[in-house]
């Protein structure tokens, strides 16, 4: 059984988590293209993950994750963001969330500790799917005819 209290706490602190992650993404040497994205664009994507965590973790199918992260990959590809930066940003999003869960320290019993471990598992599973669909869509964009013509040097 997932700790509703812990998920609610994360969702309630979504703004704080979002601000912290944006600071990381806009200042890290591994995400130089993210330095040029607007605060609003980064906020929209990050906040929606944190604010709707219970919704994301409760999906019985992968279609919403596939649709969201396919769109993300297409958008970042069009913006010229390299795949390794997108992957690093998703890993940072997950790590930032897991660090917050660890630091919250609200686990008072063995049952709550078990619920926290289950939350880590579900969060990891969600981000694994997000990474998979992001990479799949990005590679599809790279292989598409319009991408190949855009990458060719002008004669």
N, C-alpha and C positions, 0 to 999 in steps of 0.2 A: 504494500500500500504506500503510495507516494505521499509525502508530507505536504499537505495542502498549506499548512502554515509557512513552510519554507518557500514554496513556490509563490505564495502571496507576498511574502517579504521581498522576494526578488522583484516581482512585478511592481510592488510599491516603491522600490528603490531604483526603478528603471532609468530615471533621469540621471541620477548620480552615477550609475554604472555606465550609461551612455557618455556622459561628459568625460569620465575617466578613460574610456576606450578611445574616444576621439582624440584626446590629448596624446595617447600612445601612437595612434595611426598617423597623426599629422606631424609627429616629431621623430619617428623611428627611421633609422637609415635604411631599413629594409622595405619601406613603403614610400619612396619619394613621389610616386604619382598620386598618392593619397593626400600629399601636402597641397596639391592643387585642386582637390575636390572641395566643394563648398561644405561648410559646417552643416547646412541644412540637408544636403544629400547624405552625408555620413550619419547625421542624426536620425533621419528617416529610417534607414536600414537597420541601424544598431538598436534604436529604441524599440522598433517593432519586434525584434527578437526578444529583448528583455521584458518588455511590457506584456507580451502575449505568450510567455514561456509555457504556461499551463496549456494553452491552446495548441501550441506547437507539439508539446510532448504527448498530448492526448489524441493526436491524429491516428486513426486506424489504418490509413493508407498513406502512400508517399506522394501522391499527386500534388498536394499543396506545396510540399517542400520542393519537388521537381519544378513546378511552375515558377516559384519564387526565385530559386537559385539559377534556373535557366535564364530568367530575365536579368538577374544580376550579372551573369557571365556575359550575356549579349551587350548589356550596357557598358560594362567595364572594357570589353573588347573594342567597342566603338569609341571609347574614350582613350584607347591606346594603353590601358593599364596591363602590364605583363601578368601572366598567369601566376607566377611565383609570388607576386605582391598580393594578389587576391587570396591565394591559399594562406599566406602569412596573416592576412587580415582576419580570415575566418578562424584560424588557429588562435590568434590573439583574442578574438571575441569569446571563444570557448574558455581559454585560460583565464581571462579577466573574470568571467562568470564563476569559474571554479574557485578562483582565489577568493572571491566574495563569499561564496558558500562556506569555504573553510574559515574565513575570518569572522563570520557571523556568530559562530560558536553557540548556537541555540540548542544543541543536542544534549538533553538532560538524562536520557535513558538509553538502554540498549535498543529499544524499539525505534527511537528517534535516530540513533546512529545507523541502524539498518535502513531507515527511510532516506537518510542522507546519502548513503552508499547507492541506493536505488536511483536517487536523483542524479548522481554522478553518471551512472550507467545510461540513463535515459538521455541526459545532456550529451554524452559522448556519442550515442547512437544517432541523435538528431544531427550533430555536426558532421559525423561521418557521411550521412546521407547528403547533407548540404554540400560538403566537399565533392562528393562523387558527382552530383548533378551539375555543380559549377564547372568542374574539369571537363565533363562530358560535353556540355554546351559550348564551352570555350574552344575545345578541340574541333567541334563541329563548325564553329565560326571560322576558325583558322583554315579548315579544309574547304570551305564554301567557295564557289567561283568568284563571288563579289570580293571576298577577302584576298584571293590570289591576285586579282586585277588591281586592287588597291595597293598591294605590296610591291607590285612591279615598278621599277624605276621608269620615269618618263624618258621617252626617246629624244 
